[in-house]
Amino acid sequence: MEILYKSTRSDVAPVKASEAILKGLVEDGGLYVPETIPALDKTIDELSQMTYQQVAYEVMKLYFTDFTEAELKACIEKAYDSKFDTEEIAPLVEADGAYYLELFHGSTIAFKDMALSILPHLLVTSAKKNNVKNEIVILTATSGDTGKAALAGFANVDGIKIIVFYPKNGVSAIQEKQMVTQKGANTHVVGIHGNFDDAQTGVKNLFNDKELAKVMDEAGFQFSSANSINIGRLVPQIVYYVYAYTTLYKEGKLTKGQKMNVVVPTGNFGNILAAFYAKNMGLPIDKLICASNDNKVLFDFFATGEYDKNREFVLTNSPSMDILISSNLERLIYRIAGNDSAKNLAFMTSLSKDGKYVITDEMKSALSDFYGNYATEAETGKTIKDLYEKTGYVIDTHTAVAANVYGKYKADTKDDTVTVIASTASPFKFARSVMNAIDTKYDAMSDFELIDELSKVGNVAIPNAIEEIRTAPVLHKTVCDRTEMEAAVKNFLGIQ
């Protein structure tokens, strides 16, 4: 069955998967969603005998229906190869009564690698399928992890340039070093004076600027997106939930049809939305537990039905979740509004104009799959310390937010369902925060001394992604105001 993609904001004609991947964002400012969520067509028994790559094909073939089997398999093989440091790609680790799904074994040690390893190949294939003559310019805003994962994925890919905007003082030292040392003549990294929401809004404005699109086209360029708003980012994330379930089933931790819960540390809402899609494909998931940090806009939304970004933006030790506008939530709002683009547009217009919207009681009742809670900075640090002292297992700050919220969920509900916690980044990426949580004596150490100490404390090897930036020179030094983002793009592309 062919799956087409429509807009969350209008009844514009639906497009094929490859067109949706190429465009990234709909011209009307909406996001692409599949007209229907397809059902898994392989049994759990069949899927449990497959490798990660094989499971990826079985999931993605259902969404990317205009790709041939050979095209899709080639993209998957190039993506999930030796750049991952574990054969299973996404291993599960049992610790203190939960299963941690380690999504950080790719080249930039964060879960964004899971999708951004394949997106460049999906984009290049899509461009060929659609006879694109322009050079594609990937435009991305990052709260820390997407930027490096996108840069690593797209570096030196023919026919593509990539520009990443990040909040200059809103990412960890390691995250920034990973980005500003990125090699590749087609890569450009820009720090902006502002927060992630400023960067993301700026990128969306550039996408929606018709005059700029015309200027770009005349110069032989066109924009596309590597943010989680791109359907080519979202679909690959569905895969690891299917793989996690089938792995637990194969190991006898789940029986046939038995449900599992999923806990996801959530910022832009893409990762947990992928779990929601997996559930709607027939994967036996029960609760989707949405974990927020002090920027608890999503917790408040699930509690009240009101989404309100009018609040103080808090810089935390889990910076990838320091977000007040969760872009992918729009896809869920559209769905619970009965796939009504006019209703969704009204909510999004209200968000843009007033910074908030309130869903109906009927829509709120459709959110029963979700549970929301949040962890403070102190709770996050305590969770890292407690889990380490109890088990010897070291987790990063984002995963700790999820683990803490899972503890609150269990206390609230007494639910003992088998639970998978999405472990979204390596502790090495946030070594200072992690080591400080374990013992404040480590704060006197330099960033790389902390890395070495973390390796000893956690009894884990230092990832190559960290070793390679230890002495790498800074190659990207551009910093601009949020009002100067268009000029930064034109300057890099050589457009007057």
C-alpha atoms as one frame of an Amber mdcrd trajectory, in Angstrom:
protein
   0.000   0.000   0.000   1.373   3.407  -0.997   1.701   5.871   1.878   1.455
   9.559   0.992   2.268  12.497   3.258  -0.025  15.420   3.961   0.323  18.689
   5.839  -0.774  19.250   9.432  -1.929  22.769   8.488  -3.827  22.646   5.186
  -5.359  20.379   2.557  -2.458  20.899   0.136  -2.024  17.891  -2.169  -0.238
  14.971  -0.471   3.255  13.995  -1.633   5.328  10.830  -1.834   7.811   9.944
   0.893  10.848  11.026  -1.129   9.276  14.465  -1.767   8.438  14.894   1.931
  12.013  13.961   2.889  13.425  16.443   0.361  11.227  19.342   1.439  11.493
  18.743   5.189   8.806  21.321   5.969   5.549  21.930   4.068   5.252  25.271
   2.259   2.335  26.217   4.543   4.583  25.891   7.612   3.059  22.561   8.605
   4.728  19.210   9.119   4.358  16.149   6.931   2.428  13.244   8.435   1.549
   9.892   6.826  -2.069   9.716   5.637  -2.340   6.519   7.670   0.011   4.843
  10.141   0.779   1.433   8.607   0.539  -1.793  10.600   3.559  -4.049  11.099
   3.302  -6.859   8.550   5.762  -9.218  10.240   5.018 -11.057  13.480   6.970
 -10.443  16.685   8.350 -13.984  16.300   9.666 -13.130  12.834  11.068  -9.739
  13.861  12.793 -11.222  16.928  15.009 -13.333  14.652  16.238 -10.295  12.709
  19.263  -8.026  12.992  18.802  -4.305  13.639  19.323  -3.623   9.934  16.641
  -6.153   8.958  14.149  -4.730  11.457  14.926  -1.260  10.079  13.982  -2.415
   6.586  10.722  -4.019   7.765   9.660  -0.775   9.479  10.867   1.770   6.936
   9.521  -0.063   3.872   6.011   0.535   5.255   6.529   4.317   5.291   8.921
   4.992   2.416   6.804   3.242  -0.183   8.252   4.976  -3.255  11.749   3.640
  -2.467  12.660   0.351  -4.122  13.810  -2.526  -1.932  17.359  -2.102  -3.302
  17.372   1.674  -2.640  16.139   1.357   0.927  18.408  -1.541   1.817  21.411
   0.349   0.420  20.560   3.364   2.630  20.238   1.109   5.695  23.492  -0.759
   5.043  25.445   2.487   4.641  23.900   3.927   7.815  24.137   1.107  10.346
  27.667  -0.112   9.793  31.019  -0.027  11.612  30.513   3.604  12.706  28.479
   2.066  15.547  30.689   0.558  18.239  28.314  -2.305  19.119  27.122  -5.012
  16.745  23.502  -4.793  17.948  23.429  -1.004  17.212  21.029  -0.329  20.130
  21.882  -2.625  23.079  19.704  -2.994  26.183  21.250  -2.848  29.658  19.283
  -3.975  32.716  19.828  -1.790  35.795  17.740  -1.333  38.927  14.550  -2.838
  37.531  14.468  -1.162  34.121  16.002  -1.772  30.694  18.131   1.079  29.382
  18.023   1.222  25.587  21.475   2.620  24.762  20.986   4.798  21.700  24.428
   6.425  21.840  26.763   3.962  20.159  27.017   5.891  16.876  29.677   8.311
  15.714  28.566  11.279  17.854  27.477   9.335  20.981  23.857  10.536  21.079
  20.557   9.052  19.936  20.394  11.490  17.029  22.886   9.204  15.249  20.160
   6.575  14.954  18.300   8.729  12.429  21.033  11.044  11.184  23.202   8.174
  10.016  20.554   7.290   7.430  19.014  10.677   6.572  21.843  11.784   4.215
  21.405   8.582   2.203  17.612   8.966   2.140  18.034  12.576   0.977  20.538
  11.807  -1.770  18.332   8.954  -3.010  15.248  11.223  -2.858  17.032  13.934
  -4.847  17.902  11.447  -7.604  14.355  10.060  -7.653  12.936  13.558  -8.085
  15.531  14.796 -10.611  16.681  17.623  -8.340  19.282  19.789 -10.054  19.883
  22.316  -7.253  22.410  21.772  -4.515  20.593  20.911  -1.285  21.322  23.103
   1.739  20.535  21.390   5.039  19.482  24.029   7.541  19.337  22.895  11.164
  18.866  24.333  14.635  20.303  22.288  17.485  20.007  22.191  21.248  23.264
  20.252  21.286  23.076  16.768  19.780  21.292  17.077  16.428  23.922  19.531
  15.184  26.932  17.265  15.505  25.047  14.177  14.365  23.835  16.026  11.257
  27.287  17.473  10.567  28.879  14.040  10.850  26.229  12.487   8.619  26.365
  15.096   5.866  30.087  16.022   5.889  31.559  15.674   2.390  28.324  14.287
   0.891  28.241  15.394  -2.754  25.486  17.815  -3.734  24.717  18.847  -0.155
  25.809  21.686   2.106  24.901  21.851   5.806  24.526  24.881   8.093  23.950
  24.344  11.831  22.817  27.055  14.248  23.244  26.499  18.004  22.749  28.684
  21.122  26.248  29.989  21.869  26.013  29.545  25.646  23.353  26.855  25.713
  25.219  23.591  25.034  27.814  21.598  26.974  31.543  22.192  26.420  31.900
  18.769  24.788  28.873  19.340  22.549  30.290  22.659  21.355  33.772  21.211
  20.778  32.231  18.381  18.740  30.520  20.884  16.449  33.166  23.585  16.032
  35.883  21.034  15.171  33.795  19.422  12.400  35.724  18.870   9.166  34.248
  19.093   5.664  34.226  21.985   3.200  30.438  21.673   2.911  29.856  22.232
   6.661  29.207  25.512   8.486  28.508  25.994  12.202  27.123  29.242  13.641
  26.635  30.143  17.307  23.773  32.564  17.917  23.175  34.979  20.782  19.939
  33.466  22.072  18.478  30.129  23.131  17.462  27.036  21.172  13.924  28.298
  20.574  15.414  31.431  18.976  17.562  29.264  16.708  14.663  26.966  15.802
  12.285  29.867  15.105  14.953  31.534  12.972  15.435  28.377  10.910  11.672
  27.994  10.410  11.457  31.635   9.285  14.210  31.044   6.721  12.362  27.970
   5.416   9.127  29.950   5.058  10.717  32.990   3.381   9.443  32.821  -0.237
  11.684  35.675  -1.368  14.767  33.932   0.007  13.702  30.664  -1.674  13.601
  32.503  -5.007  17.059  34.013  -4.464  18.396  30.569  -3.464  16.877  28.883
  -6.518  18.427  31.468  -8.840  21.800  30.706  -7.229  21.268  26.924  -7.635
  20.334  26.028  -4.044  17.302  24.786  -2.136  16.715  24.222   1.580  15.977
  20.946   3.304  15.915  20.022   6.972  17.743  17.532   9.189  15.753  18.478
  12.290  13.310  15.987  13.726  10.560  17.844  11.853  11.766  15.941   8.746
   9.796  12.718   8.306  13.088  11.128   7.227  14.306  11.718  10.797  11.172
  10.526  12.544  10.594   7.175  10.820  14.064   5.704  11.533  13.445   6.402
  15.233  10.440   4.061  15.236  12.826   1.203  14.482  14.609   1.019  17.823
  11.402   0.666  19.796  10.422  -2.303  17.635  13.926  -3.718  18.023  13.884
  -3.217  21.808  10.575  -5.045  22.154  11.610  -7.957  19.956  14.959  -8.245
  21.768  13.217  -8.490  25.150  10.800 -11.024  23.651  13.648 -13.108  22.217
  15.407 -13.074  25.610  12.252 -14.239  27.396  11.784 -10.932  29.257   8.420
 -10.445  27.528   5.836 -13.056  26.568   3.775 -12.930  23.369   1.457  -9.936
  23.424   2.780  -8.690  26.789   3.016  -4.896  26.836   6.006  -2.758  27.745
   6.201   0.845  28.907   8.571   3.355  27.326  10.173   6.323  29.136  11.659
   9.075  26.979  13.534  12.237  28.063  11.719  14.730  25.889  12.518  18.099
  24.333  11.323  18.469  20.754   8.919  15.507  21.114  10.246  13.541  18.102
  11.682  10.579  20.023   8.539   9.899  22.054   6.349  10.524  18.996   8.268
   7.711  17.261   7.292   5.417  20.159   3.663   6.565  19.748   3.828   5.670
  16.045   5.314   2.264  16.940   2.404   1.643  19.305  -0.068   2.598  16.589
   1.634   0.163  14.193   0.672  -2.643  16.572   3.768  -2.869  18.786   2.574
  -3.861  22.301   3.405  -0.620  24.114   1.267   0.488  27.044   2.300   3.811
  28.599   4.409   6.470  26.899   6.112   8.235  29.801   7.180  11.757  28.833
  10.033  13.045  31.015  10.837  16.769  31.159  13.496  18.801  32.951  12.879
  22.203  34.578  11.619  23.438  31.199   8.456  21.503  31.948   6.142  22.858
  29.256   5.201  19.306  28.212   4.501  18.168  31.789   2.164  21.137  32.229
   0.510  20.365  28.884  -0.246  16.748  29.785  -1.466  17.840  33.225  -3.742
  20.687  32.098  -4.350  20.522  28.336  -2.793  23.983  27.972   0.448  24.453
  26.060   2.053  27.688  27.259   5.579  28.689  26.286   5.289  32.030  28.110
   7.692  31.242  30.917  11.310  31.587  31.927  13.714  29.576  29.780  15.921
  27.551  32.146  19.453  26.487  31.222  19.933  23.015  32.718  22.495  20.208
  32.784  20.301  18.363  30.251  20.571  21.023  27.507  19.151  18.936  24.661
  15.819  19.200  26.491  16.019  22.947  27.105  13.145  23.627  24.729   9.870
  25.528  25.153   8.468  24.962  21.646   8.284  21.201  21.074   7.900  21.146
  17.294   6.902  17.502  16.877   4.017  17.851  19.309   2.164  19.418  16.376
   1.933  15.990  14.751   0.229  14.613  17.863  -2.084  17.644  18.157  -3.130
  17.146  14.531  -3.924  13.487  15.219  -5.956  14.048  18.400  -7.809  16.875
  16.606  -9.178  14.145  14.326  -6.578  14.776  11.577  -8.249  18.159  11.089
  -5.707  20.571   9.570  -7.933  23.637  10.128  -8.247  22.884  13.863  -4.510
  22.246  14.159  -3.717  25.455  12.254  -5.823  27.424  14.739  -3.812  25.983
  17.646  -0.470  26.678  15.942  -1.550  30.225  15.009  -2.472  30.816  18.649
   0.935  29.471  19.726   2.686  31.798  17.292   0.557  34.826  18.233  -0.019
  34.388  21.966   2.544  31.738  22.905  -0.117  29.278  24.022  -3.184  27.232
  23.151  -5.687  25.047  25.033  -6.943  21.750  23.622 -10.519  20.537  24.048
 -11.584  18.016  26.709 -12.252  15.512  23.937  -8.678  15.921  22.654  -7.314
  15.667  26.175  -9.079  12.326  26.635  -7.197  11.059  23.563  -3.890  11.519
  25.454  -4.505   8.593  27.824  -1.496   6.750  26.331   0.783   9.402  27.851
   2.023  10.137  31.357   4.035  13.316  31.953   6.300  14.372  34.795   9.551
  16.250  35.321  12.801  16.143  37.272  14.532  19.128  38.845  18.282  19.650
  38.536  18.811  18.326  42.074  16.682  15.238  41.367  18.545  14.573  38.138
  21.934  14.672  39.889  20.714  12.485  42.741  19.402   9.896  40.266  22.837
   9.644  38.597  24.545   9.235  41.979  22.009   6.743  43.376  22.013   4.520
  40.294  25.824   4.507  40.187  26.193   3.677  43.883  23.545   0.960  43.665
  24.592  -0.712  40.391  27.873   0.786  39.098  26.013   1.888  35.946  26.638
   5.503  34.863  24.020   7.415  32.883  24.015  10.891  31.375  21.883  13.807
  32.581  19.082  13.336  30.013  18.729   9.637  30.762  18.718  10.542  34.464
  15.719  12.835  33.912  13.908   9.840  32.388  14.993   7.482  35.195  13.818
   9.938  37.850  10.442  10.422  36.172  10.088   6.650  35.870  10.527   6.449
  39.645   7.750   9.030  40.076   5.515   7.126  37.667   5.966   3.905  39.627
   5.254   5.693  42.906   2.110   7.283  41.413   0.709   4.173  39.728   2.303
   1.085  41.342   2.613  -0.172  37.747   5.278  -2.908  37.415   5.045  -3.335
  33.630   8.375  -4.177  31.942   9.876  -0.788  31.125  12.397   0.481  28.578
  14.122   3.809  29.271  15.503   5.572  26.204  19.127   6.321  27.101  19.722
   9.167  24.709  23.356  10.172  25.214  26.638   8.821  26.472  27.650  10.087
  29.930  30.947  11.139  28.302  29.070  13.861  26.436  28.123  15.499  29.747
  31.082  14.370  31.825  31.254  17.414  34.107  27.598  17.277  35.122  27.717
  13.498  35.523  30.908  13.430  37.591  29.751  16.375  39.735  26.588  14.427
  40.486  28.638  11.445  41.657  31.017  13.598  43.751  31.634  17.367  43.726
  35.376  16.788  44.228  35.671  16.220  40.468  34.731  19.805  39.594  38.333
  21.007  39.846  39.359  18.786  36.918  39.586  19.937  33.291  37.041  18.598
  30.771  39.335  15.884  29.463  40.653  14.928  32.894  36.997  14.332  33.770
  36.633  12.121  30.694  39.539   9.951  31.844  38.165   9.767  35.380  34.676
   8.853  34.141  36.184   5.999  32.149  37.766   4.652  35.348  34.710   5.213
  37.552  32.247   3.686  35.103  34.656   1.003  33.873  33.864   1.852  30.242
  36.133   2.709  27.335  36.280   6.324  26.158  34.299   6.583  22.891  36.179
   7.463  19.737  33.918  10.519  19.312  35.557  12.009  22.429  39.121  10.936
  21.679  39.073  12.529  18.236  38.121  16.014  19.542  40.700  16.013  22.363
  43.264  17.879  20.285  41.180  18.816  17.229  41.505  22.453  16.066  38.483
  24.778  16.113  37.392  25.253  12.489  34.105  27.144  12.961  34.217  30.490
  14.741  31.162  32.336  13.378  28.833  33.867  15.967  25.883  36.104  15.096
  22.752  37.675  16.491  19.500  35.819  15.880  18.483  38.604  13.469  21.569
  37.901  11.322  20.894  34.250  10.486  19.866  34.919   6.878  23.042  36.920
   6.289  25.117  34.044   7.747  23.474  31.607   5.325  24.000  33.847   2.302
  27.594  34.533   3.266  28.441  30.821   3.496  26.739  30.082   0.162  28.367
  33.082  -1.548  25.015  34.722  -2.352  24.957  38.526  -2.544
